């Protein structure tokens, strides 16, 4: 039994070995993600992960005797382009679509999926409304959503940073930026009523000159490294904060910088001079052990890299990889590859992933999965940073109750 | 004093970067009559070239300044090529058509940058000597902002000398006044335009290369800075170098003070200032028909 279990896990779950040859027609899976523009790195890395999974599954004979084929279209981070691409998939008979960078685009795609019995397995759409007020039976997401992320951050702060009793905020001035900070405060208050919240500063998404925001933040902070900084920026914004914060010794004014929204791609860009940032994110490749994670890492490292230059697979790669495996497992279990079959099979289904056992909750399709903590800082390595400390936050400590209101 | 010095240092540094883009933009408009929407693209190109030449590494300060100058010179050379391939076709078009033509060029530059450097933000390491700051009256002043202000002042002195102290300056002002008449009087308007475009794009490239160590370098920089640069040109007065300088510093300071004292207005302060200036002085701060 142990040998059989190990063999199954080594093969990445139930979807893999269906025979060494494939006889049926290929199963087309739509891949719709942002492949160009400033968010193009997200789609390229997600596609990389999805292709690794497709190659892996096909090398083992495919699913139910059929090989998988990815058909890629560009989401363009644009609801109009997304809607058109979904219509094109529908007219081509593609009923399973994975990918998506933006929650707004996921929301735009759902009506088309509903009209055409298609199923969406999103890699990165993380807005909580997708599992509550905008819930749809056609939609599933691999991503840890915004509410879960802030709750996971609060749980980590309570468990591992209990000596930090005062938190400050530096975030982007848009809905999600405000939601992150409000959510973190609420979740912290639930867990530790003695925690205080001090200075909060928001800056525009497109702002490049962030020095005034940094000085405004620091004007209310004692600078004795007793307080924490909640930072929900990503990409160029975090780089600007790190760079323009250097003269003010920004990162050394806080005991910890806790970031949701960013990842090791930011530390890669900041490079050797970057101070420590603790990220709360979906995945970090050294945080998990097991044959599936090992396989993903090995295959990622053996391929030409797309997206961020990192030593191991980025979260986006993991998400694309997992989305395909989830779909393949559902097809194998349903024994049919249409949208309706996959849609009916996914709720409540458990999967073996690079993060271990994960599942879609029946009521709202929220993925029950761990969140990942990793602390990165600049280093004189080839990629310019290192993330020596990792941790895993179990879903039982942060997953909110189901509350879907639309179907 | 602390509450005043912090936004002053930040606002002046930001203002100088804006001036380097807007100064070239207004110079090109003043002499060539073209509203160059692609100008943000030269800023972006300067940032990417600065990153590429330095390899992203922290260099000693003198080497970094040399690298920045080299990046700006390459951008100026790209400007000359652009004049030959694109701008020469725009002289006879209406302002609206030339604006659309340069906007197309901006999009091409953004797309090309993404193909060459990818969509991920790149970060240029700061020279160790310039990365820190020093204290004035208990206020931390970033060293790099002081360098930016010094470069801004040198640029103004250079432009003042170029336009008012050289034969080329006289020719440029003549072309700005009346291109056809200047040609009849023996001024080589094409040569003047090429040099003006070189100087204008050099300044934008200089701004981009100077900005590279301050934030993530992405193709988006092109569009981000061109909008603010147009605001500066409008507030300063179309075609006025000095107007651009004062407007850039004014808008940089207004933005920095708004962030420090009235954060809720920070995103509209620049445009409110632009509105007020245009209501009180429709031609902008120093705008007049013959301004350069």
Boltz contact constraints between the chains, C-beta under 6 A:
constraints:
  - contact:
      token1: [A, 38]
      token2: [B, 119]
      max_distance: 6.0
  - contact:
      token1: [A, 38]
      token2: [B, 218]
      max_distance: 6.0
  - contact:
      token1: [A, 38]
      token2: [B, 220]
      max_distance: 6.0
  - contact:
      token1: [A, 40]
      token2: [B, 119]
      max_distance: 6.0
  - contact:
      token1: [A, 41]
      token2: [B, 119]
      max_distance: 6.0
  - contact:
      token1: [A, 41]
      token2: [B, 120]
      max_distance: 6.0
  - contact:
      token1: [A, 204]
      token2: [B, 267]
      max_distance: 6.0
  - contact:
      token1: [A, 206]
      token2: [B, 224]
      max_distance: 6.0
  - contact:
      token1: [A, 208]
      token2: [B, 215]
      max_distance: 6.0
  - contact:
      token1: [A, 209]
      token2: [B, 14]
      max_distance: 6.0
  - contact:
      token1: [A, 211]
      token2: [B, 10]
      max_distance: 6.0
  - contact:
      token1: [A, 212]
      token2: [B, 7]
      max_distance: 6.0
  - contact:
      token1: [A, 212]
      token2: [B, 10]
      max_distance: 6.0
  - contact:
      token1: [A, 212]
      token2: [B, 256]
      max_distance: 6.0
  - contact:
      token1: [A, 212]
      token2: [B, 259]
      max_distance: 6.0
  - contact:
      token1: [A, 212]
      token2: [B, 260]
      max_distance: 6.0
  - contact:
      token1: [A, 213]
      token2: [B, 259]
      max_distance: 6.0
  - contact:
      token1: [A, 215]
      token2: [B, 6]
      max_distance: 6.0
  - contact:
      token1: [A, 216]
      token2: [B, 259]
      max_distance: 6.0
  - contact:
      token1: [A, 216]
      token2: [B, 260]
      max_distance: 6.0
  - contact:
      token1: [A, 235]
      token2: [B, 121]
      max_distance: 6.0
  - contact:
      token1: [A, 236]
      token2: [B, 121]
      max_distance: 6.0
  - contact:
      token1: [A, 236]
      token2: [B, 215]
      max_distance: 6.0
  - contact:
      token1: [A, 236]
      token2: [B, 216]
      max_distance: 6.0
  - contact:
      token1: [A, 236]
      token2: [B, 218]
      max_distance: 6.0
  - contact:
      token1: [A, 239]
      token2: [B, 121]
      max_distance: 6.0
  - contact:
      token1: [A, 239]
      token2: [B, 123]
      max_distance: 6.0
  - contact:
      token1: [A, 239]
      token2: [B, 215]
      max_distance: 6.0
  - contact:
      token1: [A, 239]
      token2: [B, 216]
      max_distance: 6.0
  - contact:
      token1: [A, 240]
      token2: [B, 215]
      max_distance: 6.0
  - contact:
      token1: [A, 243]
      token2: [B, 214]
      max_distance: 6.0
  - contact:
      token1: [A, 244]
      token2: [B, 214]
      max_distance: 6.0
  - contact:
      token1: [A, 246]
      token2: [B, 131]
      max_distance: 6.0
  - contact:
      token1: [A, 247]
      token2: [B, 132]
      max_distance: 6.0
  - contact:
      token1: [A, 247]
      token2: [B, 133]
      max_distance: 6.0
  - contact:
      token1: [A, 247]
      token2: [B, 142]
      max_distance: 6.0
  - contact:
      token1: [A, 248]
      token2: [B, 140]
      max_distance: 6.0
  - contact:
      token1: [A, 269]
      token2: [B, 121]
      max_distance: 6.0
  - contact:
      token1: [A, 269]
      token2: [B, 123]
      max_distance: 6.0
  - contact:
      token1: [A, 270]
      token2: [B, 123]
      max_distance: 6.0
  - contact:
      token1: [A, 271]
      token2: [B, 123]
      max_distance: 6.0
  - contact:
      token1: [A, 271]
      token2: [B, 125]
      max_distance: 6.0
  - contact:
      token1: [A, 273]
      token2: [B, 125]
      max_distance: 6.0
  - contact:
      token1: [A, 308]
      token2: [B, 120]
      max_distance: 6.0
